């Protein structure tokens, strides 16, 4: 009912449903993680891939770039520079238009 009082609110949640669809499609993969740590690792990787896609980056190139740079990070700022909104686009490329 809140959307009736505030015109800025969406009537539906289709955008949210579209964002969680990959998680629903992959839930069988989570069943076979075989450990809590394995499931956490899978979620972390999935989160990195989805975040790259949301920011228009090529997920594979982004993933390779951050894995190459993490061993050289010495401060929180170094890790922060690897976030998709700070990373240099020429290194990770842009995702192909869907």
Secondary structure as GFF3:
##gff-version 3
##sequence-region A 1 98
A	DSSP	alpha_helix	2	5	.	.	.	ID=ss1
A	DSSP	alpha_helix	14	25	.	.	.	ID=ss2
A	DSSP	alpha_helix	27	31	.	.	.	ID=ss3
A	DSSP	alpha_helix	36	54	.	.	.	ID=ss4
A	DSSP	alpha_helix	59	70	.	.	.	ID=ss5
A	DSSP	alpha_helix	76	80	.	.	.	ID=ss6
A	DSSP	alpha_helix	89	92	.	.	.	ID=ss7
###
